[in-house]
Amino acid sequence: MAGMNLARKLIEAHLVDADADADGAMTPGSEIALRVDQTLTQDATGTLVMLELEALGLNRVRTEVSVQYVDHNLLQTDERNMADHLFLRSAAQRFGLWFSPPGGGVSHPVHMQRFGIPGKSLIGSDSHTCAAGSLGMLAIGVGGLEVALAMAGEPLYLTMPRIWGVRLTGELPDWVSAKDVVLEMLRRHGVKGGVHRIIEYHGPGVATLSAMDRHVIANMGAELGATGTVFPSDDRVLEFLRAEGREADYVELAADPDAQYDLTDEIDLSTVEPLIAKPSSPGSVVAVREVAGTEVHQVVVGSSANPGLRDFAMVAAILRDRRADRQVSLDVNPTSREILADLTKSGAILDLIHSGARLHQTGCLGCIGMGQAPAKGRNSLRTFPRNFPGRSGTDDDQVWLCSPETAAAAALTGRITDPRELGFAYPDVQLPESSSVDVVVLAHPLPPGLAAEVELVKAESIGRLPELDPLPDRLDVPVVLKAGDNVSTDEILQAGAAALPFRSDIERLAEFSFTRLDPTYPQRARETGDHAVIGGENYGQGSSREHAALAPRSLGLRVVIAKSFARIHASNLVNFGVLPLEFTDPADYDGIQPGDELQLDGLSRHLADGEFTVSNLSRNTTFGVRHRLSPRQIATILAGGRIAEHLGGRSKS
């Protein structure tokens, strides 16, 4: 019998029904249920999760570890931001979560530093939760409601992915780093290449990558659309945990020597060159040398996609005793208090300051459009994971994604520059054997007795969950909006400084629904009531924020018909009672226009069949649709969503 890969080992170890035939239960495309050991929420999604826990009537979380981070909306421009943070702190106390306050750091690297354990399962209401696969964890980004239900003790339901083995050989050359490896994957396979797959990196080249290098690669598996990314837990993971003072949490994990994979690929690390993703997609990857000379006005270093001490130290070393070009705004966001402390101890902070850099607080900030918005039409190079249109906070943004080395080179020259052409030796960055572990700001879960006495702190700005009715057996719905391919959740429900302050108030947040595609959508949706949206390929890629499903649903969205869906958004639609359907023939997409009246009749019967016909009453035509819903998901859709289902078919505020 062929050996087992690591991803399948992790899945098998977390299958809820331990008596099930593991091989039969893990058939790609079938629905599986996984035990959840740990959860992660952040402030942009956690406020809604805590309202969901309240609606579910939860007493105390039932996971081994659950952590609420505040890392996204750190700009306190009015009272709403701090009100949300006070609410989150009180909810963490009430329900038994750890709490990382503003300034504690970006959730993914901090979770890796303080809570990551090889072999454990982690789900998070942030699509980049998959970064924890760098430690040999089964780490998956999901919608917030799925996290809430996992905290309540329920399993995670998931379509069994195919396991994609990527063999790494060789070693990265000077001026090339882990970001270039994942950009190479995106250059080869695009933003849909990993859909319904777990990427497992293996081979001799893996040992040349540190745990934080692997974090960079695993993090941006989300940009490939992957369910998750897995690396082995080996000596490099032990090295990381030892530096964090957590050597006792180490577990060695690896694929069997003769492991088999559903798909395969190979990268010789020695052949990778500096790469960059052009505006406005992580999949638009070219060699840096091909676009060298392009003028640059902003460089931003930080984010969960390049969060390690090495990444910041490398930029500081390249800039040491040099001055950033005067036309470049050089911004640095350290990703955790620990990394900020280590950069300070090493003198790297002074190197950055003397180079002309501006230091910002530890957090996501510019990555989610909370500050650092670039000038309109001016090129901004960022060590970020995403560059979807407008995500930076500027409508006509020109955001490029690159490695720390390429970012530093552009900061020095004011132009996109292949760092190999800088004309000086590649810095030899030495990292400390022990990290500046910072646990002071982390608030421990309260004991059950004290937790039960905590009241949720709800300011007037804290909203409530909308009431959602069951799906009718017949829908007569106009098409209010037609979207193209690869529409992201940032375009469905924008983030940024304008929208995020309303993240706990769905009624107000709904006013931002689809406004990047059509500013008139919210008003027209409210006036229309029940309606449909038409989408292209990979509809809903990007962020896991469930607000992108719930906000349009609160405006009357009942069905989305698309050529294909991104995994997390499709699940979020189901969770809130929106029916996700795919065209049987993608060419039928062209025959539907905004304003067309669609009729879907006999839904309870047709959903059981899997395929059925939709009538376009405006054009006197029909077209075929299908779905990929499990029987469990069909029941959820018919009930009006998972909260309504849990409360006996009625939603609760």
MARNUPA-703204 format. One line per 3 residues: for each residue x, y, z of C-alpha. Coordinates in pm, 1 decimal, always signed. Layout:
N
X Y Z; ...
end
This chain:
653
+0.0 +0.0 +0.0; +132.5 +343.6 -93.9; +248.2 +573.5 +185.4
+37.6 +860.2 +314.5; +113.7 +1226.5 +267.0; +116.7 +1458.8 +568.2
-201.9 +1645.9 +477.8; -403.1 +1325.3 +471.6; -248.1 +1218.3 +801.7
-359.7 +1545.0 +960.4; -708.7 +1515.8 +815.6; -742.6 +1152.5 +924.6
-633.9 +1245.5 +1277.2; -914.6 +1503.1 +1297.2; -1202.3 +1317.6 +1131.9
-1494.4 +1339.5 +1370.7; -1623.7 +987.6 +1311.7; -1327.7 +783.9 +1430.0
-1502.4 +460.5 +1330.2; -1540.6 +562.6 +965.3; -1324.9 +402.7 +698.0
-1059.5 +672.7 +667.1; -988.8 +614.2 +298.1; -1358.6 +614.0 +209.0
-1424.7 +922.7 +420.5; -1142.8 +1114.7 +252.4; -1251.4 +1088.9 -109.6
-1185.6 +1425.4 -281.9; -1512.2 +1609.5 -340.7; -1698.7 +1441.1 -55.2
-1797.9 +1630.0 +257.4; -1591.2 +1561.7 +568.7; -1627.1 +1675.8 +930.4
-1314.9 +1774.3 +1125.4; -1252.2 +1823.5 +1495.9; -1126.8 +2174.8 +1564.6
-853.8 +2219.1 +1828.4; -789.9 +2593.3 +1799.9; -965.7 +2901.1 +1661.8
-847.3 +3247.3 +1565.2; -1057.5 +3559.6 +1516.8; -953.4 +3917.0 +1445.0
-1137.7 +4242.3 +1500.1; -1259.2 +4292.5 +1142.3; -1446.3 +3961.1 +1162.9
-1453.7 +3886.9 +1536.7; -1721.1 +4139.2 +1629.9; -1971.8 +3946.9 +1421.8
-1844.3 +3615.0 +1558.5; -1906.0 +3734.0 +1914.6; -2259.1 +3843.3 +1824.4
-2308.5 +3496.7 +1676.2; -2184.9 +3330.3 +1996.5; -2436.2 +3540.7 +2185.8
-2713.5 +3439.2 +1945.7; -2619.1 +3072.9 +1983.3; -2645.1 +3103.8 +2360.6
-2291.7 +2977.8 +2420.0; -2169.1 +2960.6 +2778.3; -1799.1 +2896.5 +2718.4
-1583.0 +2796.8 +2421.7; -1517.5 +2423.3 +2395.4; -1196.8 +2431.5 +2193.8
-850.1 +2375.6 +2339.1; -746.0 +2732.1 +2251.0; -941.3 +3023.8 +2108.2
-783.4 +3366.2 +2063.0; -937.1 +3702.1 +1974.8; -686.3 +3939.9 +1813.1
-720.7 +4313.1 +1747.9; -494.0 +4385.8 +1451.8; -694.6 +4526.8 +1160.3
-880.1 +4844.8 +1251.1; -629.8 +5031.2 +1466.8; -709.7 +5384.3 +1346.5
-925.7 +5533.6 +1621.9; -1074.9 +5816.2 +1419.0; -1405.3 +5811.8 +1609.4
-1562.8 +5630.7 +1903.0; -1666.8 +5319.9 +1706.8; -1323.4 +5164.3 +1688.9
-1254.3 +5164.6 +2061.0; -1615.0 +5064.1 +2131.2; -1564.2 +4753.3 +1920.7
-1239.6 +4674.7 +2102.6; -1411.0 +4705.6 +2441.9; -1688.0 +4478.3 +2318.7
-1434.8 +4222.0 +2195.6; -1246.1 +4227.2 +2525.5; -1566.1 +4173.2 +2722.8
-1674.3 +3893.4 +2486.5; -1334.8 +3722.9 +2523.7; -1375.9 +3739.2 +2900.6
-1735.5 +3619.1 +2887.6; -1680.3 +3322.9 +2655.0; -1333.2 +3212.9 +2772.6
-1097.4 +3329.6 +2496.6; -744.1 +3465.3 +2506.1; -736.0 +3833.2 +2406.9
-459.1 +4012.4 +2216.8; -525.2 +4388.8 +2235.1; -448.0 +4667.8 +1987.1
-72.4 +4677.8 +1934.6; -27.6 +4312.6 +2025.3; +46.6 +4228.1 +1665.5
-91.5 +4064.5 +1351.3; -288.5 +3752.3 +1438.7; -103.9 +3501.6 +1218.7
+257.6 +3552.6 +1328.9; +153.3 +3606.4 +1692.1; -51.7 +3287.1 +1689.7
+244.5 +3104.2 +1539.6; +474.1 +3246.4 +1808.3; +250.7 +3180.9 +2109.6
-2.3 +2908.5 +2026.9; +100.4 +2713.5 +1714.5; +153.9 +2341.5 +1781.6
+244.8 +2086.5 +1512.1; -33.8 +1840.0 +1444.3; -316.5 +2056.0 +1580.8
-607.5 +2185.1 +1375.1; -673.7 +2558.9 +1356.0; -952.8 +2745.8 +1183.7
-979.1 +3122.5 +1169.1; -1216.7 +3388.1 +1043.2; -935.7 +3519.7 +826.6
-836.3 +3359.1 +499.5; -465.2 +3376.3 +586.4; -511.0 +3141.7 +881.9
-357.1 +2884.7 +647.1; -17.8 +3041.1 +736.1; -0.7 +2812.9 +1041.8
+53.9 +2520.8 +806.4; +417.0 +2634.6 +825.8; +436.8 +2452.3 +1162.1
+277.3 +2131.5 +1040.2; -71.7 +2235.2 +1150.4; -396.1 +2167.0 +965.9
-485.4 +2535.6 +932.8; -784.5 +2659.4 +733.2; -947.0 +2998.1 +680.2
-1326.6 +2993.4 +704.1; -1621.8 +3222.3 +761.6; -1686.1 +3363.7 +1106.0
-2001.7 +3163.3 +1169.7; -1809.3 +2840.1 +1115.5; -1557.8 +2959.1 +1375.4
-1840.7 +3043.0 +1616.1; -1990.5 +2697.5 +1573.1; -1649.3 +2535.9 +1624.8
-1613.8 +2731.4 +1949.6; -1950.7 +2586.1 +2045.3; -1809.3 +2236.0 +1996.6
-1927.0 +2157.3 +1645.7; -1700.3 +2011.3 +1376.0; -1590.0 +2197.6 +1067.3
-1765.1 +2068.2 +755.6; -1544.7 +2082.2 +450.5; -1522.1 +1946.8 +98.7
-1237.7 +1696.6 +101.8; -962.1 +1863.6 -101.5; -713.6 +1701.3 -334.3
-358.3 +1700.8 -201.8; -110.7 +1879.8 -424.6; +246.6 +1776.6 -358.3
+505.9 +2039.6 -449.8; +860.9 +1904.9 -427.4; +1127.2 +2161.6 -343.8
+1490.8 +2106.1 -436.6; +1800.4 +2325.0 -426.9; +1847.9 +2643.3 -225.3
+1744.2 +3003.8 -286.7; +2019.0 +3226.0 -430.6; +2117.0 +3562.8 -289.5
+1859.0 +3843.5 -328.8; +1575.6 +3587.1 -359.6; +1353.7 +3488.2 -66.1
+1040.6 +3295.7 +29.7; +802.9 +3556.6 -117.4; +949.3 +3484.2 -460.3
+870.5 +3113.5 -415.1; +499.3 +3171.0 -363.4; +497.0 +3432.9 -640.6
+645.7 +3162.6 -864.7; +352.2 +2938.3 -771.4; +113.8 +3219.8 -860.7
+297.0 +3283.8 -1188.3; +252.8 +2918.7 -1281.9; -98.7 +2853.1 -1155.6
-285.6 +3180.7 -1102.4; -539.7 +3274.9 -836.9; -759.2 +2968.2 -899.9
-479.4 +2711.8 -910.0; -528.4 +2588.5 -553.9; -909.2 +2580.0 -531.2
-1025.2 +2269.0 -342.1; -663.9 +2165.1 -288.2; -422.8 +2150.3 +3.2
-68.7 +2231.8 -105.9; +192.4 +2015.9 +65.7; +556.0 +2117.5 +25.0
+811.2 +1840.4 +59.3; +1155.4 +1741.6 -67.3; +1514.0 +1834.4 +25.9
+1465.4 +2204.8 -44.0; +1221.0 +2237.8 +247.2; +1505.5 +2206.7 +499.6
+1666.3 +2523.6 +359.1; +1359.7 +2730.1 +456.4; +1307.3 +2857.0 +810.4
+970.4 +2827.0 +982.7; +899.4 +3193.9 +907.6; +1001.8 +3147.9 +543.2
+742.3 +2872.9 +529.7; +490.0 +3108.2 +690.7; +532.9 +3346.4 +394.6
+462.2 +3065.7 +147.6; +177.3 +2908.4 +345.1; +13.5 +3247.6 +405.9
-22.2 +3324.2 +36.8; -165.2 +2983.1 -39.1; -485.8 +3178.8 +16.2
-402.9 +3381.0 -296.1; -389.6 +3055.4 -492.7; -737.4 +2976.4 -359.7
-606.5 +2675.9 -165.2; -793.2 +2522.9 +126.7; -463.0 +2509.9 +314.1
-88.2 +2463.2 +293.7; +114.4 +2205.7 +485.9; +485.5 +2184.0 +561.9
+650.9 +1907.6 +765.5; +735.5 +1966.3 +1129.4; +1112.8 +1916.2 +1138.1
+1433.0 +2059.8 +1283.7; +1351.8 +2408.0 +1148.2; +1019.8 +2403.7 +1334.3
+1198.7 +2284.7 +1648.7; +1445.2 +2571.8 +1603.0; +1155.7 +2818.7 +1587.0
+971.7 +2680.3 +1890.2; +1295.5 +2670.3 +2091.7; +1353.4 +3039.6 +2015.7
+999.8 +3108.4 +2141.1; +1059.8 +2916.2 +2464.2; +813.0 +2646.4 +2359.6
+1037.5 +2354.1 +2270.8; +806.2 +2121.4 +2466.6; +531.8 +2179.7 +2206.2
+742.7 +2028.8 +1927.7; +616.4 +1716.0 +1751.2; +797.3 +1568.2 +1451.5
+561.6 +1520.8 +1156.6; +631.0 +1420.4 +798.3; +483.1 +1241.2 +500.4
+571.3 +875.6 +453.0; +883.0 +826.4 +235.5; +670.2 +677.3 -43.0
+380.6 +921.2 -2.4; +145.3 +966.5 -296.0; -22.0 +1290.0 -407.0
-328.6 +1366.0 -618.1; -130.4 +1626.3 -816.2; +237.6 +1710.2 -830.4
+470.7 +1996.8 -914.0; +838.5 +2075.2 -851.1; +1039.2 +2390.9 -791.4
+1418.2 +2405.6 -800.6; +1476.8 +2687.3 -552.8; +1813.8 +2768.8 -706.5
+1638.6 +2878.2 -1029.0; +1389.3 +3118.1 -867.3; +1449.3 +3486.0 -946.3
+1305.1 +3809.2 -799.5; +938.0 +3826.8 -896.3; +663.0 +4085.2 -860.1
+282.4 +4085.1 -898.4; +157.8 +4373.5 -1111.4; -161.2 +4568.8 -1034.7
-425.0 +4451.9 -961.9; -406.2 +4078.4 -894.4; -172.5 +3851.9 -698.5
-173.5 +3629.9 -1006.3; -28.6 +3890.5 -1244.2; +330.2 +3784.7 -1173.5
+634.0 +3875.9 -1383.5; +1007.6 +3884.5 -1328.6; +1123.6 +4208.1 -1164.3
+1375.3 +4258.2 -1444.2; +1087.9 +4279.3 -1696.0; +940.0 +4588.6 -1528.1
+1262.6 +4741.7 -1395.5; +1275.6 +5120.0 -1425.4; +907.1 +5176.2 -1345.0
+875.2 +5480.8 -1118.1; +779.0 +5415.9 -753.0; +637.7 +5661.3 -497.3
+558.3 +5435.5 -202.7; +712.1 +5124.2 -44.6; +538.6 +4947.1 +245.4
+703.2 +4666.6 +442.5; +504.3 +4440.4 +674.4; +181.4 +4234.1 +677.7
+110.8 +3868.7 +747.5; +269.2 +3781.7 +412.5; +618.8 +3891.7 +523.5
+589.1 +3898.6 +901.5; +916.8 +3751.7 +1022.7; +1208.2 +3919.8 +1196.4
+1430.1 +3822.0 +905.0; +1212.9 +4013.2 +655.7; +1238.2 +4343.9 +844.9
+1602.1 +4290.6 +935.6; +1686.1 +4232.1 +568.3; +1526.2 +4561.0 +464.7
+1710.3 +4740.6 +743.8; +2041.3 +4580.7 +640.8; +1997.2 +4680.6 +275.9
+1916.5 +5037.8 +381.0; +2191.7 +5063.2 +646.1; +2398.9 +5380.8 +597.1
+2190.6 +5460.2 +287.4; +1903.6 +5698.0 +226.1; +1570.8 +5610.4 +65.8
+1496.5 +5801.7 -253.2; +1334.8 +6133.4 -159.9; +1028.9 +6075.8 -378.2
+950.9 +5747.4 -198.2; +732.0 +5724.5 +110.8; +887.1 +5429.4 +296.8
+648.1 +5282.7 +555.0; +723.0 +4997.5 +794.9; +459.5 +4802.9 +992.9
+624.1 +4562.4 +1239.5; +400.8 +4259.5 +1277.4; +433.2 +4183.3 +1648.6
+561.9 +4340.2 +1969.2; +818.2 +4060.0 +1985.3; +958.4 +4145.0 +1642.1
+954.7 +4517.1 +1721.0; +1156.5 +4445.3 +2037.0; +1409.6 +4230.3 +1849.4
+1448.0 +4492.4 +1576.0; +1510.4 +4753.1 +1844.6; +1769.8 +4542.2 +2026.1
+1961.4 +4473.9 +1704.8; +1976.6 +4838.3 +1598.6; +1766.1 +4771.4 +1287.7
+1507.2 +5028.2 +1397.2; +1773.4 +5299.6 +1393.2; +1888.6 +5184.1 +1048.6
+1531.0 +5220.4 +923.1; +1480.8 +5559.4 +1084.9; +1809.2 +5694.2 +947.7
+1713.4 +5573.6 +599.9; +1400.0 +5790.0 +609.3; +1143.5 +5523.4 +693.7
+825.1 +5596.9 +885.8; +743.8 +5342.9 +1159.9; +380.7 +5250.1 +1221.7
+219.8 +5052.4 +1499.3; +220.4 +4673.5 +1496.4; -77.1 +4555.9 +1294.1
-227.2 +4503.3 +950.1; -309.5 +4868.8 +873.2; -231.6 +4935.7 +504.5
-288.0 +4573.3 +405.4; -658.5 +4610.5 +482.3; -680.0 +4972.0 +364.8
-654.8 +5121.3 +714.7; -412.3 +5403.2 +639.8; -111.6 +5429.5 +407.6
-340.6 +5470.8 +105.8; -124.1 +5556.1 -197.8; -168.0 +5856.2 -424.3
-402.1 +5798.8 -714.1; -226.7 +5639.3 -1008.5; +112.2 +5626.0 -829.1
+295.3 +5295.5 -795.5; +314.7 +5143.6 -448.0; +534.2 +4837.3 -384.7
+425.9 +4629.6 -85.0; +532.7 +4308.6 +86.4; +160.6 +4231.2 +120.6
-47.8 +3929.8 +13.1; -312.5 +4112.3 -191.9; -349.1 +4395.3 -439.3
-714.3 +4370.8 -540.7; -853.3 +4691.2 -696.4; -915.7 +4958.5 -433.2
-812.8 +4739.1 -138.5; -545.4 +4994.1 -43.2; -810.1 +5261.9 +15.6
-745.3 +5439.3 -317.1; -984.4 +5373.1 -603.7; -730.0 +5403.7 -882.6
-450.1 +5232.1 -694.8; -139.4 +5083.3 -851.5; -23.9 +4828.6 -593.6
+251.0 +4576.7 -666.6; +341.3 +4277.1 -446.6; +704.7 +4184.7 -391.8
+969.5 +4048.4 -156.1; +1146.7 +4254.7 +113.7; +1460.1 +4259.3 -103.1
+1273.7 +4402.5 -403.1; +1089.3 +4650.5 -180.6; +1416.2 +4777.1 -30.5
+1574.1 +4810.0 -374.4; +1283.1 +5025.7 -493.8; +1302.7 +5238.1 -179.0
+1668.1 +5314.2 -253.6; +1630.8 +5388.3 -623.6; +1277.8 +5527.5 -657.6
+1214.4 +5272.9 -931.8; +1133.1 +4905.9 -957.2; +1479.1 +4751.5 -942.5
+1604.0 +4396.3 -959.9; +1782.6 +4378.9 -622.5; +2060.9 +4175.5 -783.0
+2156.5 +4495.8 -967.7; +2211.5 +4711.4 -657.0; +2587.5 +4671.8 -683.9
+2673.9 +4564.5 -330.4; +2695.9 +4234.3 -145.3; +2386.5 +4056.6 -20.0
+2361.5 +4130.0 +355.1; +2432.8 +3846.1 +593.9; +2149.7 +3889.3 +842.0
+2210.2 +3714.9 +1174.9; +1904.7 +3646.0 +1389.9; +1908.2 +3592.4 +1768.0
+1882.1 +3236.9 +1899.9; +1606.6 +3343.6 +2141.1; +1318.5 +3577.1 +2061.5
+1205.2 +3866.9 +2280.5; +899.3 +3677.0 +2394.2; +622.4 +3918.2 +2494.0
+327.0 +3768.3 +2679.2; +246.3 +4068.5 +2895.7; -26.9 +4208.6 +2673.3
-198.9 +3871.8 +2614.9; -498.0 +3840.1 +2847.4; -563.5 +3487.3 +2975.2
-914.2 +3340.8 +2961.4; -1106.7 +3405.5 +3281.9; -1200.9 +3108.4 +3500.2
-1559.3 +2988.8 +3432.0; -1701.8 +3134.3 +3752.9; -1568.4 +3484.2 +3687.1
-1644.6 +3463.1 +3314.9; -2012.1 +3392.6 +3382.0; -2042.3 +3723.8 +3566.8
-1906.2 +3934.7 +3277.9; -2157.6 +4142.5 +3086.3; -2094.6 +4223.6 +2721.3
-1994.8 +4588.1 +2675.6; -2216.7 +4713.5 +2394.7; -2203.0 +5074.0 +2286.7
-2479.6 +5217.1 +2071.2; -2259.9 +5152.7 +1766.5; -2269.9 +4776.1 +1823.0
-2541.7 +4641.9 +1597.1; -2730.1 +4314.6 +1589.8; -2766.3 +4021.0 +1356.5
-3042.7 +4067.3 +1098.6; -3336.1 +3827.2 +1102.0; -3323.6 +3591.1 +801.9
-3624.0 +3405.1 +666.4; -3623.6 +3056.5 +507.5; -3570.6 +3013.4 +133.9
-3904.9 +3019.1 -54.4; -3984.8 +2728.0 -283.4; -4018.5 +2976.2 -569.2
-3810.6 +3284.0 -636.8; -3903.5 +3555.6 -887.0; -3598.4 +3776.5 -870.0
-3453.3 +4052.5 -1086.3; -3081.1 +4061.3 -1159.9; -2963.3 +4370.4 -973.4
-2593.7 +4333.4 -1058.9; -2373.9 +4140.5 -1301.8; -2006.1 +4094.4 -1205.1
-1704.9 +3971.9 -1401.6; -1435.5 +3713.6 -1329.6; -1227.4 +3697.3 -1009.4
-1441.7 +3947.1 -821.2; -1303.6 +3960.1 -467.5; -1479.7 +4000.1 -136.3
-1309.0 +4341.6 -118.4; -1524.3 +4440.3 -414.8; -1837.4 +4271.0 -280.1
-1801.5 +4434.6 +62.4; -1507.5 +4670.4 +87.9; -1277.7 +4698.2 +386.8
-1077.9 +5012.7 +460.1; -1116.7 +5316.9 +679.6; -1460.8 +5412.1 +547.1
-1634.5 +5076.6 +596.2; -1455.3 +4887.3 +874.2; -1576.3 +5109.4 +1160.5
-1926.1 +4970.0 +1092.1; -1820.6 +4603.1 +1097.6; -2038.2 +4529.2 +1403.4
-2344.3 +4702.0 +1252.7; -2464.7 +4508.3 +948.0; -2742.7 +4755.8 +869.4
-2493.2 +5039.6 +827.4; -2222.5 +4820.2 +673.7; -2464.5 +4702.8 +405.6
-2448.3 +5050.7 +251.2; -2099.7 +4957.7 +122.4; -2215.9 +4638.6 -53.6
-2081.7 +4613.6 -410.7; -2011.9 +4987.7 -418.4; -1667.5 +4930.8 -575.6
-1849.3 +4770.1 -869.7; -2170.7 +4974.9 -868.7; -2225.1 +5264.1 -622.4
-2601.9 +5243.8 -679.5; -2636.3 +4880.6 -568.1; -2736.3 +4936.5 -200.6
-3017.9 +5175.1 -286.2; -3145.2 +4966.9 -577.4; -3125.2 +4646.9 -370.5
-3328.2 +4797.4 -86.9; -3589.9 +4923.4 -330.4; -3606.0 +4587.5 -511.6
-3612.5 +4344.0 -217.8; -3540.5 +3983.2 -310.0; -3296.3 +3976.3 -600.4
-3015.6 +3788.6 -777.1; -2653.0 +3864.3 -863.1; -2469.2 +3712.3 -1159.2
-2096.8 +3636.1 -1130.8; -1809.6 +3510.1 -1345.5; -1524.6 +3272.0 -1262.1
-1387.8 +3243.4 -906.7; -1658.6 +3465.2 -761.8; -1575.1 +3581.7 -407.1
-1199.5 +3524.5 -400.7; -988.4 +3674.8 -125.6; -1084.2 +3765.0 +229.9
-1294.8 +3528.5 +438.9; -1507.6 +3811.1 +578.2; -1860.2 +3673.8 +603.3
-1991.6 +4031.2 +595.8; -1960.4 +4001.1 +215.9; -2238.2 +3742.7 +229.4
-2446.8 +3874.4 +517.4; -2455.6 +4243.2 +419.2; -2597.5 +4184.3 +67.9
-2830.9 +3919.0 +215.3; -2970.0 +4183.3 +450.5; -3047.4 +4391.2 +139.2
-3245.3 +4106.4 -20.7; -2984.5 +3896.2 -203.9; -3129.3 +3543.0 -234.3
-2928.5 +3376.1 -509.6; -2591.2 +3416.9 -681.0; -2543.5 +3240.6 -1014.9
-2178.7 +3230.1 -1120.4; -1942.7 +3036.4 -1344.1; -1755.3 +2918.4 -1032.4
-1708.1 +3018.4 -668.0; -1417.2 +3066.6 -431.6; -1441.6 +2813.1 -148.0
-1485.0 +3033.7 +158.7; -1733.4 +3276.2 +6.6; -1952.1 +2993.2 -124.0
-1968.0 +2853.5 +230.1; -2046.8 +3196.2 +372.0; -2336.1 +3238.2 +129.2
-2479.7 +2906.2 +244.4; -2433.0 +2998.1 +610.0; -2660.3 +3298.4 +565.0
-2918.0 +3139.6 +338.6; -2801.8 +3271.4 +0.3; -2820.7 +3007.7 -273.4
-2492.9 +2968.1 -471.3; -2556.1 +2817.6 -815.7; -2322.4 +2754.9 -1108.8
-2404.1 +2776.0 -1477.6; -2415.6 +2428.5 -1630.7; -2288.5 +2594.3 -1948.2
-2070.9 +2899.0 -1868.1; -2165.9 +3049.6 -2205.2; -2514.5 +3119.3 -2063.9
-2354.0 +3394.4 -1853.8; -2348.1 +3611.8 -2167.9; -2725.4 +3583.4 -2216.5
-2819.2 +3751.5 -1888.9; -2821.3 +4124.9 -1828.0; -2893.1 +4344.5 -1526.0
-3266.9 +4396.9 -1492.0; -3360.6 +4055.1 -1629.4; -3630.7 +3877.5 -1427.8
-3537.3 +3521.7 -1329.9; -3770.8 +3252.6 -1201.9; -3653.9 +2957.9 -991.7
-3946.6 +2728.8 -907.5; -3972.5 +2407.9 -707.9; -3645.7 +2474.7 -527.1
-3686.7 +2220.7 -247.9; -3729.5 +1946.7 -509.4; -3469.2 +2073.0 -754.9
-3198.1 +2123.0 -492.7; -3223.6 +1753.8 -411.9; -3173.1 +1676.4 -783.1
-2855.7 +1885.6 -810.2; -2929.7 +2033.3 -1156.4; -3232.5 +2223.2 -1281.5
-3348.9 +2493.8 -1520.8; -3391.4 +2865.7 -1453.5; -3629.1 +3076.1 -1661.1
-3528.9 +3421.4 -1782.8; -3875.7 +3575.0 -1807.5; -3745.3 +3898.1 -1958.9
-3593.5 +3719.2 -2260.8; -3822.2 +3414.7 -2276.4; -3521.8 +3181.3 -2244.2
-3402.8 +2914.4 -2003.5; -3062.4 +2800.3 -1886.7; -2927.6 +2519.2 -1674.7
-2772.9 +2554.3 -1329.3; -2620.2 +2314.7 -1078.2; -2490.9 +2329.0 -725.4
-2217.1 +2164.5 -519.8; -2411.8 +2157.7 -192.6; -2415.8 +1861.3 +42.1
-2749.6 +1744.2 +186.8; -2650.8 +1920.9 +509.9; -2595.6 +2249.1 +323.2
-2925.5 +2214.5 +137.0; -3104.6 +2190.3 +470.8; -2918.5 +2501.1 +589.1
-3016.6 +2698.3 +278.4; -3382.8 +2600.8 +310.3; -3383.8 +2700.9 +678.1
-3245.7 +3045.7 +599.2; -2894.7 +2994.3 +731.9; -2710.6 +2814.5 +1009.4
-2815.2 +3036.4 +1298.4; -3179.9 +3008.5 +1197.9; -3128.7 +2633.9 +1165.3
-2974.6 +2609.6 +1512.5; -3257.4 +2806.5 +1665.7; -3525.7 +2584.3 +1522.3
-3585.4 +2770.6 +1198.3; -3607.2 +3117.1 +1350.0; -3323.5 +3368.2 +1370.8
-3240.2 +3553.1 +1687.7; -3087.1 +3894.9 +1734.8
end
